[in-house]
Amino acid sequence: MSDLFSHELESLASPLITWRRYLHRYPEEGWTEFATVAFLAATLERWGFRLTMGEDALCSASRMGLPAPEVLTGAASRAHAHGVESRWLGIVHNGMTALWADIALGPASQQAPLLVLRFEMDALPINEARDAAHYPVCEGFASLHHGLMHACGHDGHMAIGLGLARLLSKCRESFSQPLRVRLLFQPAEESVRGAQALAAAGAVDGAQWLLGLHIGIAAQHTGELVCGVDNFLATSKIDARFTGLAAHAGSAPQKGHNALLAASAAALGLHAISRNGQGDTRVCVGTLNAGQCRNTIPAHASMELEVRASNDSVHQWLDTEAQRVLAAAADLWHCTEKHCLAGRAPAASSHPLLRSVVQACAGRVPFFKPVRPSCSFGASEDFSLLVNSVHEAGGQANYMLVGSQLAGGHHTPYFDFDEKVLLPSVALLAQTCHALSLQHTA
């Protein structure tokens, strides 16, 4: 490993685990990451980073899947009770929970290229396992928020981001060539809701390079590394509501319009949408709620669903078909239907040149074995939107997978990853920062 970072890296081993466990204890769902972003901002400010937050860090009108006002208010109150300063809560009010942290490395230069690294902040609406054998329970850092859990590794991603920040702040004068680095802490990645608002605010404007990473997914052996990911699935997340007419189920069922049956017909119809010869497709109705009691024709029903496809053109076709099925099912049962887009992300792939830089840097971090050049993602992530924004502007973007043995699958109550991956991940990102600073002047 390069002498540029080796000494300072050793001092990060313990803090990385401390940060990860603190963040794991206090999970917050998308657009409610008030305590999380305040902790990150206060820490990064102490280390000399220039912060962009609140209305300056995202475009409010471009946010998707925003929680109800009472949910936002409740989350802010919880953060305040947790000790978050009013200063931070005032900046990120109403779910404006995005953070950019900028630092200049090496000699001062107005021409220094910009490298952006993205880290997600949000948790999932999952109750964490409470078994004594579950490592976060055993070690005393399980979620303290009922119904919320970091079940996808975002707590680890943020810890890696903080570790990189600390390392760069200590080594900033050691860079022989200038480089601007922006650490982008994103809200609401789950259900692909947050990246659009960041892009619309200019978070990746002018970026020559963009990097992201994820623990696990298609790399589930500790030490494994996938240097670049291809084939992000395009996706839409849709919330639909059916409205019918209530009636007595015994004496006057003919007077009712059954919203539950309309929604059920829609669920079956959605899953029956034809396959497409131009690409792979996925459909999932994840929730369906309806009715109030057994003897009343249900007047209301709601569902949450998603569609995914391997390319944008098939995704557009599938999205249109899904909306057609929703409308037809409502009409079949004499109901009305309204739906809204709760999240959206395009298809994308990593840039081969930036992937090769990561692969070369991985050779300087002995922890990573085996090192795989690439893999097909086969899932969705709104990092893809940022990828396409950077590629369209002439830059390079890459998404890597850090291998870890998992105690349970992603998005499950038993999810947990191997904390041994944290320090090597910081080392890899730091090596990549240094390599890119030199590449720009080569």
RODO-2510 file (C-alpha; in nm, 4 decimals, decimal comma):
residues 442
     n   res          X          Y          Z
     1     m     0,0000     0,0000     0,0000
     2     s     0,1251     0,3491    -0,0820
     3     d     0,3194     0,5248     0,1951
     4     l     0,1042     0,8282     0,1211
     5     f    -0,1835     0,6810     0,3252
     6     s    -0,0518     0,3808     0,5198
     7     h     0,0290     0,5574     0,8484
     8     e    -0,2966     0,7521     0,8676
     9     l    -0,5015     0,4465     0,7661
    10     e    -0,3941     0,2566     1,0749
    11     s    -0,5492     0,5213     1,2986
    12     l    -0,8897     0,4822     1,1280
    13     a    -0,9516     0,1158     1,2079
    14     s    -1,1322     0,1780     1,5367
    15     p    -1,3186     0,5006     1,4425
    16     l    -1,4635     0,3343     1,1330
    17     i    -1,6329     0,0694     1,3450
    18     t    -1,7469     0,3299     1,5985
    19     w    -1,9044     0,5451     1,3262
    20     r    -2,0706     0,2478     1,1590
    21     r    -2,2227     0,1253     1,4850
    22     y    -2,3437     0,4694     1,5874
    23     l    -2,5173     0,5158     1,2532
    24     h    -2,6639     0,1648     1,2729
    25     r    -2,8257     0,2450     1,6085
    26     y    -3,0107     0,5472     1,4705
    27     p    -3,1587     0,4508     1,1305
    28     e    -3,3789     0,7000     0,9460
    29     e    -3,5919     0,6437     0,6389
    30     g    -3,5598     0,8398     0,3131
    31     w    -3,6104     1,2182     0,3398
    32     t    -3,6115     1,1940     0,7236
    33     e    -3,2352     1,1513     0,7763
    34     f    -3,2233     1,4525     1,0106
    35     a    -2,9989     1,3125     1,2848
    36     t    -2,7852     1,1258     1,0326
    37     v    -2,7058     1,4269     0,8160
    38     a    -2,6476     1,6471     1,1219
    39     f    -2,3916     1,3990     1,2570
    40     l    -2,2145     1,3823     0,9212
    41     a    -2,2205     1,7586     0,8689
    42     a    -2,0864     1,8417     1,2148
    43     t    -1,8061     1,5875     1,1750
    44     l    -1,7067     1,6999     0,8261
    45     e    -1,7187     2,0675     0,9223
    46     r    -1,4659     2,0026     1,2006
    47     w    -1,2335     1,8460     0,9440
    48     g    -1,2364     2,1523     0,7199
    49     f    -1,4792     2,0478     0,4468
    50     r    -1,6936     2,3070     0,2743
    51     l    -2,0562     2,2038     0,3158
    52     t    -2,3562     2,2482     0,0881
    53     m    -2,6860     2,1541     0,2502
    54     g    -3,0612     2,2003     0,2507
    55     e    -3,2183     2,3909    -0,0360
    56     d    -2,8758     2,4483    -0,1936
    57     a    -2,7998     2,0749    -0,2083
    58     l    -3,1116     1,9453    -0,3785
    59     c    -3,4023     2,0585    -0,5929
    60     s    -3,7136     2,0280    -0,3772
    61     a    -3,9493     2,0047    -0,6743
    62     s    -3,7561     1,7048    -0,8102
    63     r    -3,7953     1,4928    -0,4977
    64     m    -4,0023     1,1754    -0,5316
    65     g    -4,1791     0,9653    -0,2715
    66     l    -4,1789     1,2373    -0,0066
    67     p    -4,3334     1,1176     0,3229
    68     a    -4,6494     1,2778     0,4626
    69     p    -4,5971     1,6068     0,6527
    70     e    -4,6724     1,4412     0,9865
    71     v    -4,4030     1,1803     0,9196
    72     l    -4,1449     1,4501     0,8461
    73     t    -4,2478     1,6450     1,1566
    74     g    -4,2293     1,3352     1,3737
    75     a    -3,8854     1,2433     1,2460
    76     a    -3,7567     1,5966     1,3038
    77     s    -3,8959     1,5905     1,6584
    78     r    -3,7274     1,2574     1,7217
    79     a    -3,3964     1,3993     1,5973
    80     h    -3,4377     1,7030     1,8241
    81     a    -3,5067     1,4759     2,1221
    82     h    -3,1927     1,2847     2,0279
    83     g    -2,9947     1,6066     2,0763
    84     v    -2,9593     1,7337     1,7198
    85     e    -2,8910     2,1068     1,7240
    86     s    -3,1608     2,3421     1,5973
    87     r    -2,8957     2,4886     1,3683
    88     w    -2,8865     2,1726     1,1587
    89     l    -3,2592     2,1023     1,1771
    90     g    -3,3285     2,4503     1,0431
    91     i    -3,1115     2,3837     0,7384
    92     v    -3,2585     2,0431     0,6502
    93     h    -3,6206     2,1167     0,7425
    94     n    -3,9026     1,9506     0,5529
    95     g    -3,6851     1,6633     0,4377
    96     m    -3,4127     1,8640     0,2634
    97     t    -3,1620     1,6078     0,3876
    98     a    -2,8798     1,6190     0,1336
    99     l    -2,5149     1,6992     0,1979
   100     w    -2,2209     1,7812    -0,0271
   101     a    -1,8791     1,8020     0,1388
   102     d    -1,5994     1,9547    -0,0722
   103     i    -1,2242     1,9591    -0,0193
   104     a    -0,9323     2,0714    -0,2378
   105     l    -0,6282     1,8449    -0,2459
   106     g    -0,2751     1,9306    -0,3502
   107     p    -0,1568     2,2655    -0,4896
   108     a    -0,4240     2,5318    -0,5212
   109     s    -0,5634     2,5457    -0,8739
   110     q    -0,8820     2,6771    -1,0282
   111     q    -0,8394     2,4179    -1,3032
   112     a    -0,8353     2,1161    -1,0720
   113     p    -1,0643     1,8374    -1,1937
   114     l    -1,3645     1,7320    -0,9842
   115     l    -1,4122     1,3800    -0,8463
   116     v    -1,7509     1,3051    -0,6844
   117     l    -1,8071     1,0061    -0,4561
   118     r    -2,1632     0,9131    -0,3566
   119     f    -2,2692     0,7521    -0,0256
   120     e    -2,6302     0,6724     0,0716
   121     m    -2,7801     0,7606     0,4115
   122     d    -3,1294     0,6110     0,4368
   123     a    -3,2498     0,3009     0,6190
   124     l    -3,5432     0,0675     0,5531
   125     p    -3,8840     0,0204     0,7239
   126     i    -3,7818    -0,3163     0,8689
   127     n    -3,7792    -0,4398     1,2281
   128     e    -3,4289    -0,5603     1,3099
   129     a    -3,3938    -0,9141     1,4460
   130     r    -3,3628    -0,9274     1,8254
   131     d    -3,2074    -1,2741     1,8583
   132     a    -2,9113    -1,2803     2,0938
   133     a    -2,7054    -1,4413     1,8169
   134     h    -2,7614    -1,1442     1,5827
   135     y    -2,4271    -0,9625     1,5892
   136     p    -2,5624    -0,6057     1,6330
   137     v    -2,7685    -0,7324     1,9285
   138     c    -2,4750    -0,9271     2,0724
   139     e    -2,2461    -0,6225     2,0465
   140     g    -2,5069    -0,3692     2,1585
   141     f    -2,5540    -0,1620     1,8450
   142     a    -2,8890    -0,2856     1,7117
   143     s    -3,1427    -0,0310     1,5891
   144     l    -3,3003     0,1854     1,8583
   145     h    -3,5809     0,2961     1,6254
   146     h    -3,8674     0,0489     1,6137
   147     g    -3,9629    -0,0420     1,2581
   148     l    -3,6440     0,0990     1,1049
   149     m    -3,3163    -0,0736     1,0260
   150     h    -3,0012    -0,0303     0,8220
   151     a    -3,0655    -0,3522     0,6315
   152     c    -2,8702    -0,2677     0,3155
   153     g    -2,5298    -0,1539     0,4377
   154     h    -2,5785     0,2214     0,4084
   155     d    -2,4417     0,2625     0,7610
   156     g    -2,1221     0,1008     0,6351
   157     h    -2,1189     0,3167     0,3233
   158     m    -2,1413     0,6336     0,5337
   159     a    -1,8652     0,5116     0,7649
   160     i    -1,6436     0,4510     0,4598
   161     g    -1,7262     0,8020     0,3399
   162     l    -1,6268     0,9480     0,6769
   163     g    -1,3081     0,7430     0,6799
   164     l    -1,2134     0,8707     0,3363
   165     a    -1,2935     1,2255     0,4441
   166     r    -1,0693     1,1999     0,7491
   167     l    -0,7869     1,0485     0,5453
   168     l    -0,8042     1,3133     0,2733
   169     s    -0,8207     1,5962     0,5276
   170     k    -0,4990     1,4703     0,6877
   171     c    -0,3190     1,4004     0,3594
   172     r    -0,4420     1,6928     0,1507
   173     e    -0,0962     1,8525     0,1277
   174     s     0,0598     1,5221     0,0209
   175     f    -0,1079     1,5255    -0,3207
   176     s     0,1441     1,6470    -0,5778
   177     q    -0,1276     1,7380    -0,8269
   178     p    -0,4501     1,9327    -0,7615
   179     l    -0,7810     1,7544    -0,7256
   180     r    -1,1224     1,8677    -0,6032
   181     v    -1,3161     1,5982    -0,4184
   182     r    -1,6867     1,6109    -0,3377
   183     l    -1,8361     1,3588    -0,0980
   184     l    -2,2047     1,3369    -0,1805
   185     f    -2,4247     1,1993     0,0986
   186     q    -2,7565     1,1093    -0,0621
   187     p    -3,0970     1,0775     0,1027
   188     a    -3,3723     0,8431    -0,0133
   189     e    -3,1814     0,5961    -0,2270
   190     e    -3,4230     0,3178    -0,1352
   191     s    -3,7055     0,3113    -0,3903
   192     v    -3,4760     0,5232    -0,6148
   193     r    -3,6108     0,8589    -0,4954
   194     g    -3,3178     1,0842    -0,4105
   195     a    -3,0644     1,1090    -0,6933
   196     q    -3,2915     1,3038    -0,9273
   197     a    -3,3169     1,5928    -0,6812
   198     l    -2,9396     1,5992    -0,6341
   199     a    -2,8703     1,5960    -1,0066
   200     a    -3,1222     1,8747    -1,0630
   201     a    -2,9363     2,0856    -0,8049
   202     g    -2,6050     2,0357    -0,9861
   203     a    -2,4430     1,7867    -0,7496
   204     v    -2,2456     1,6201    -1,0296
   205     d    -2,2175     1,9145    -1,2687
   206     g    -1,8618     1,9450    -1,3965
   207     a    -1,7557     1,6103    -1,2518
   208     q    -1,4817     1,4461    -1,4515
   209     w    -1,5253     1,1292    -1,2446
   210     l    -1,8020     0,9807    -1,0308
   211     l    -1,7570     0,6816    -0,7986
   212     g    -2,0038     0,4767    -0,5948
   213     l    -1,9868     0,1505    -0,4088
   214     h    -2,2065    -0,1051    -0,2375
   215     i    -2,1285    -0,3712     0,0192
   216     g    -2,2467    -0,7173    -0,0841
   217     i    -2,5138    -0,7578    -0,3559
   218     a    -2,3331    -0,9779    -0,6123
   219     a    -2,0141    -0,9944    -0,4021
   220     q    -2,0824    -1,1959    -0,0877
   221     h    -1,7370    -1,3212     0,0066
   222     t    -1,5241    -1,1033     0,2340
   223     g    -1,2274    -0,9721     0,0396
   224     e    -1,3883    -1,0045    -0,3020
   225     l    -1,4082    -0,6919    -0,5162
   226     v    -1,6039    -0,6184    -0,8327
   227     c    -1,4313    -0,3182    -0,9901
   228     g    -1,7230    -0,2036    -1,2057
   229     v    -2,0895    -0,2876    -1,2440
   230     d    -2,2859    -0,3002    -1,5690
   231     n    -2,6527    -0,3401    -1,6550
   232     f    -2,8400    -0,1425    -1,3918
   233     l    -3,2085    -0,2205    -1,4464
   234     a    -3,4309     0,0756    -1,5307
   235     t    -3,7226     0,0992    -1,2890
   236     s    -4,0382     0,2855    -1,1896
   237     k    -4,1942     0,2746    -0,8434
   238     i    -4,5684     0,3436    -0,8558
   239     d    -4,8235     0,4101    -0,5817
   240     a    -5,1830     0,3464    -0,6926
   241     r    -5,5135     0,4140    -0,5188
   242     f    -5,8537     0,2729    -0,6208
   243     t    -6,1804     0,4366    -0,5186
   244     g    -6,5150     0,2572    -0,5353
   245     l    -6,8398     0,2835    -0,3403
   246     a    -6,9170     0,1313    -0,0033
   247     a    -7,2358    -0,0720     0,0468
   248     h    -7,3831    -0,3260     0,2859
   249     a    -7,2400    -0,6623     0,1801
   250     g    -7,5581    -0,8490     0,2783
   251     s    -7,8568    -0,6352     0,1952
   252     a    -7,7279    -0,4217    -0,0936
   253     p    -7,4055    -0,5564    -0,2463
   254     q    -7,5260    -0,4514    -0,5925
   255     k    -7,4998    -0,0877    -0,4879
   256     g    -7,1283    -0,1114    -0,4107
   257     h    -6,8217    -0,0802    -0,6288
   258     n    -6,5522    -0,3041    -0,4862
   259     a    -6,2153    -0,1302    -0,4790
   260     l    -6,0498    -0,4372    -0,3316
   261     l    -6,1489    -0,6461    -0,6322
   262     a    -6,0327    -0,3718    -0,8685
   263     a    -5,6939    -0,3676    -0,6989
   264     s    -5,6777    -0,7478    -0,6976
   265     a    -5,7555    -0,7581    -1,0693
   266     a    -5,4812    -0,5022    -1,1226
   267     a    -5,2311    -0,7088    -0,9240
   268     l    -5,3032    -1,0173    -1,1331
   269     g    -5,3039    -0,8180    -1,4564
   270     l    -4,9731    -0,6522    -1,3777
   271     h    -4,8045    -0,9841    -1,3215
   272     a    -4,9591    -1,1124    -1,6466
   273     i    -4,8056    -0,8414    -1,8657
   274     s    -4,6396    -1,0044    -2,1639
   275     r    -4,2642    -1,0610    -2,1775
   276     n    -4,0740    -0,8461    -2,4268
   277     g    -3,8300    -0,9830    -2,6819
   278     q    -3,6228    -0,6631    -2,6707
   279     g    -3,5172    -0,7019    -2,3072
   280     d    -3,5771    -0,8561    -1,9666
   281     t    -3,8630    -0,7310    -1,7479
   282     r    -3,9661    -0,7530    -1,3823
   283     v    -4,2978    -0,6690    -1,2124
   284     c    -4,3711    -0,6787    -0,8411
   285     v    -4,6811    -0,5713    -0,6496
   286     g    -4,5287    -0,5342    -0,3055
   287     t    -4,8271    -0,4196    -0,0978
   288     l    -5,2059    -0,4216    -0,1321
   289     n    -5,4323    -0,2784     0,1372
   290     a    -5,8103    -0,2505     0,1290
   291     g    -6,1309    -0,2616     0,3275
   292     q    -6,2415    -0,1817     0,6802
   293     c    -6,4586    -0,4724     0,7892
   294     r    -6,5884    -0,8060     0,6611
   295     n    -6,9452    -0,6988     0,5856
   296     t    -6,8879    -0,3802     0,3858
   297     i    -6,8027    -0,3565     0,0178
   298     p    -6,4530    -0,1947     0,0246
   299     a    -6,4568     0,1595    -0,1088
   300     h    -6,0820     0,2127    -0,1073
   301     a    -5,7717     0,0126    -0,1909
   302     s    -5,4076     0,1049    -0,2357
   303     m    -5,1019    -0,0713    -0,3693
   304     e    -4,7307    -0,0161    -0,4078
   305     l    -4,5683    -0,1707    -0,7120
   306     e    -4,2593    -0,1572    -0,9245
   307     v    -4,1561    -0,2412    -1,2771
   308     r    -3,8008    -0,2988    -1,4011
   309     a    -3,6412    -0,3593    -1,7383
   310     s    -3,2955    -0,4182    -1,8783
   311     n    -3,3034    -0,1127    -2,1045
   312     d    -3,4834     0,2194    -2,1189
   313     s    -3,6989     0,1501    -2,4237
   314     v    -3,8437    -0,1700    -2,2784
   315     h    -3,8852     0,0078    -1,9462
   316     q    -4,0943     0,2775    -2,1135
   317     w    -4,3107     0,0105    -2,2782
   318     l    -4,3529    -0,1760    -1,9492
   319     d    -4,4350     0,1418    -1,7588
   320     t    -4,7051     0,2290    -2,0138
   321     e    -4,8480    -0,1237    -1,9947
   322     a    -4,8603    -0,1061    -1,6152
   323     q    -5,0562     0,2186    -1,6252
   324     r    -5,2943     0,0687    -1,8813
   325     v    -5,3597    -0,2331    -1,6568
   326     l    -5,4279    -0,0105    -1,3549
   327     a    -5,6860     0,1921    -1,5466
   328     a    -5,8496    -0,1136    -1,7046
   329     a    -5,8833    -0,2982    -1,3735
   330     a    -6,0489     0,0034    -1,2141
   331     d    -6,2918     0,0359    -1,5042
   332     l    -6,3757    -0,3345    -1,4901
   333     w    -6,5084    -0,2935    -1,1353
   334     h    -6,6666     0,0516    -1,1888
   335     c    -6,4005     0,2209    -0,9775
   336     t    -6,1656     0,5105    -1,0345
   337     e    -5,7895     0,4918    -1,0068
   338     k    -5,5124     0,7436    -0,9492
   339     h    -5,1425     0,6708    -0,9342
   340     c    -4,8224     0,8636    -0,8812
   341     l    -4,4568     0,8038    -0,9473
   342     a    -4,2768     0,7342    -0,6191
   343     g    -3,9335     0,6693    -0,7696
   344     r    -3,7580     0,6251    -1,1005
   345     a    -3,4119     0,5354    -1,2315
   346     p    -3,2732     0,4634    -1,5797
   347     a    -3,0595     0,1795    -1,7116
   348     a    -2,6852     0,2420    -1,6994
   349     s    -2,3391     0,0817    -1,6997
   350     s    -2,0020     0,1797    -1,5570
   351     h    -1,7339     0,3415    -1,7725
   352     p    -1,4636     0,0887    -1,8709
   353     l    -1,1757     0,3352    -1,8350
   354     l    -1,2626     0,4341    -1,4790
   355     r    -1,3257     0,0686    -1,3951
   356     s    -0,9698    -0,0098    -1,5076
   357     v    -0,8311     0,2601    -1,2765
   358     v    -1,0136     0,1016    -0,9821
   359     q    -0,8781    -0,2394    -1,0801
   360     a    -0,5223    -0,1082    -1,0866
   361     c    -0,5670     0,0562    -0,7460
   362     a    -0,7114    -0,2633    -0,6000
   363     g    -0,3745    -0,4255    -0,6643
   364     r    -0,2263    -0,1900    -0,4028
   365     v    -0,4702    -0,3078    -0,1332
   366     p    -0,3740    -0,6681    -0,0464
   367     f    -0,7061    -0,7321     0,1278
   368     f    -0,8959    -0,7638    -0,1993
   369     k    -0,8875    -1,1160    -0,3431
   370     p    -1,0287    -1,2120    -0,5823
   371     v    -1,0600    -0,8948    -0,7872
   372     r    -1,3228    -0,9248    -1,0609
   373     p    -1,3187    -0,6658    -1,3410
   374     s    -1,6963    -0,6453    -1,3766
   375     c    -2,0341    -0,8099    -1,3330
   376     s    -2,3935    -0,7568    -1,4384
   377     f    -2,5844    -0,5808    -1,1607
   378     g    -2,9294    -0,7235    -1,2312
   379     a    -3,0889    -0,4749    -0,9893
   380     s    -3,1747    -0,1047    -0,9737
   381     e    -3,0107     0,1897    -0,7998
   382     d    -3,0650     0,5568    -0,8674
   383     f    -2,6886     0,6000    -0,8843
   384     s    -2,7603     0,5097    -1,2469
   385     l    -2,9194     0,8515    -1,2951
   386     l    -2,6005     1,0194    -1,1740
   387     v    -2,3941     0,7864    -1,3938
   388     n    -2,5825     0,8898    -1,7055
   389     s    -2,5628     1,2590    -1,6121
   390     v    -2,1840     1,2380    -1,5867
   391     h    -2,1440     1,0272    -1,9019
   392     e    -2,3638     1,2619    -2,1063
   393     a    -2,1410     1,5533    -2,0010
   394     g    -1,8262     1,3715    -2,1119
   395     g    -1,7098     1,2394    -1,7752
   396     q    -1,6603     0,8874    -1,6432
   397     a    -1,8653     0,7090    -1,3741
   398     n    -1,8155     0,3756    -1,2031
   399     y    -1,9928     0,1655    -0,9397
   400     m    -1,8054    -0,1070    -0,7517
   401     l    -1,9100    -0,3900    -0,5213
   402     v    -1,7170    -0,4576    -0,2011
   403     g    -1,7462    -0,8247    -0,1111
   404     s    -1,8623    -0,9267     0,2337
   405     q    -2,0030    -1,2352     0,3948
   406     l    -2,3575    -1,1486     0,4993
   407     a    -2,5411    -1,2707     0,8079
   408     g    -2,8711    -1,2297     0,6240
   409     g    -2,9843    -1,1138     0,2843
   410     h    -3,0217    -0,7475     0,1905
   411     h    -3,3498    -0,5960     0,3093
   412     t    -3,4067    -0,8659     0,5726
   413     p    -3,4162    -0,8417     0,9571
   414     y    -3,0922    -1,0416     0,9908
   415     f    -2,8819    -0,8393     0,7481
   416     d    -2,5316    -0,7628     0,8702
   417     f    -2,1953    -0,7353     0,6956
   418     d    -1,8351    -0,8049     0,7893
   419     e    -1,6823    -0,4899     0,9385
   420     k    -1,3408    -0,6017     0,8166
   421     v    -1,4298    -0,4511     0,4768
   422     l    -1,4465    -0,0928     0,6050
   423     l    -1,0774    -0,0024     0,6274
   424     p    -0,9736    -0,1661     0,2955
   425     s    -1,2606     0,0151     0,1237
   426     v    -1,1293     0,3485     0,2505
   427     a    -0,7816     0,2517     0,1297
   428     l    -0,9136     0,1620    -0,2156
   429     l    -1,1016     0,4905    -0,2543
   430     a    -0,8028     0,6908    -0,1350
   431     q    -0,5732     0,5117    -0,3805
   432     t    -0,8240     0,5841    -0,6578
   433     c    -0,8364     0,9538    -0,5640
   434     h    -0,4580     0,9704    -0,5842
   435     a    -0,4411     0,7799    -0,9126
   436     l    -0,6984     1,0083    -1,0752
   437     s    -0,5133     1,3211    -0,9620
   438     l    -0,2035     1,1921    -1,1396
   439     q    -0,3955     1,0706    -1,4435
   440     h    -0,5302     1,4155    -1,5120
   441     t    -0,1785     1,5540    -1,5576
   442     a    -0,0294     1,2533    -1,7346
***
